[in-house]
Amino acid sequence: LKLPPARDVGGLVEFAPLPERLLELIRFVWQRPCSQCGEVPKDPCLCLLCGALVCAGSETCGSEVALPGGVNVRSCGRHAEKCGASQGLFIQAYWGRVVAVSGSMLGIWEYPYVDRYGEAVPPTRSADLRLDARRLERLRTAASLGTVGLEILRYNQRTSRYMEGTL
């Protein structure tokens, strides 16, 4: 009996490939249809796990699903349930933030794109932003270890912000 060699070495989850510059990412999501409803989203979110484009919190994107406790799950939450066992990380290219979803929790985090000084600034302040490998690695670690929910709680506690529901 000979077993095939194991391909998984227990490393971090691979993310969908991201372009090195933010402008390339914005061009990539511009006018692309949503993977769930087929319409061009006004505020597109790119799933970091699989690269699918979904609408951010759209009222018309698919049907709403209610979680236990009466929390409505919208497009990002539904996609996270299918793609990442209800944990998901999405990039909102136009707004310069990462949307983290874990069950009924929602977190808004800083971009993995930074300016020449290493600061995560919104794309309205500077269009020449580059992908920071350390920030992307932190996101990959949270997704790989399944600690997105814990990181949402930590960030919301540190910033004294709490957002109900999901996008």
N, C-alpha and C positions, 0 to 999 in steps of 0.2 A: 504494500500500500504506500503510494507516494503522494504526499499532499502538495498542492500547488503553493508556490511561494506567496507569502503575505505581501500585499501591496501597500496596506495602510501601516504606517510606522508610528501612528499616534500623534502626529503633528497638529498644527493649527488648521482650522477650516480655511479652505481656499476661497477668497473673495472673487467676485467677477472682476475682470481686468478694468482698471481705471486709467484714464489718460494722465500723463504727467502734468499737464497744464489745465487749469479750470476752464479756460475758453473752449478747449476741445471737448470737455464734458458738456458744457452748455450747448455747443453745436450738436453734440450727439443726441441729447434729449429733446432738442427743439423740434417741434412738429411731429414727434413720434407718437403713435397711438398707444393707449393704455393696454396692458396685457389682459385686463379683466373685462373692460367694457368696450374696447375698440375705438373710443373717441380720443381726440387729442386733449390731454389734460391742461388746465390753466396753471396748475401748480404740480409739475411732475416730481415723483419720488423714484429714485433708482434703487432697487434692492441690491445691497452689497453682497448678499449670498449667491444670488442667481443671475443678477443683471436685468431682471424684468422691470418694466416701467409701469408704475401704478399712479392713480390720482391720489392726491393728498387730501383726505377728508371730504371727498366729493359726496354730495347728497344723492347724486344720480348714478354713481358708479356701482352697479350691482345692487343686490338687496342687502339691507342691514341685518346683521345677526346679533342677537342679544346673548351676552354671557350671563352666567348665574349672578344674581344681584342686580339685574336690570341694566347693565352697562352695554351700550350699543357698540358694536364693532364695525368699523368702516373699512375702506379699501385696504389701507396699510395693515390693519389688524387681521383682516381676512387672509391677506397674502402671507403674513407672518405665521398664521396658523398652518397653512399648507406647506410653506417653504422651510420654516425654521422651528417647528414644534411650538408655535405661538411666541417665539422670540425673533425679532427682526430688527435689522439696522438698514436705514434708508438714507440716501443723500438727497436733500432738496437743493438742487443746483442753483436755482434762481435766488434763494434766500441765504445761502451760506451756512447751512446747519445740517446736522445729522439727526434724524428722527429715530429714536429707540423705542421699540414696542415690546412689551412683555405681558402677555395676557391682557389685563385691563389697565395696565400702567403705561404711561407715556412720558418720555423724556426728550428734551431738546438739548443736544450737545453741540460742541464746537466742531467746525469743519476739519477734515484732514488736510485741507489745502491752506497754505500759509503764504504770507508775503515774504519779501527778501530779508526781513528782520526776524522771521520765524514766528510771527503772530498770526493767529487765525482771525482775519478780518472779513467782514461781509463783502461779497463781490461788488457792492455799490461803492465801496471805498477804493478798491484796487482791482483791476481786471487781470493783472499779471500775478496770479497765485499758482504755486507749485505744490505738488503732492508731497506731504511730509511722511516719510516711512515710519517714524516713531509713532505718530498719531494713528496711522493706519494699523500698525501692529497692535496698539492698545485695543482698537476696535475688534481686531481679529481674535485677540486673546479673550475678550469678553464673550464673543460669539462662540468660540471653541469650548470654553469652560462652562457655558450655560449660565453666566452670571450677569446677563443683561438686566434682569429685574433688580438684582442687588445693586448694580451700578446706577440704575435709575433712582432707586431709593437714596443712595449716597449723594448723588448729584443734587437731587431735589432738596435733601436735608441741608446740604452745604450752601445752596443758593436760596433757601427758604421759598422755593417755588413748588407748587404741586398742580399738575394738570389732570383733570378728570377725563375719562373716556380715552378713546384712541382715534387716530387719524385714519 
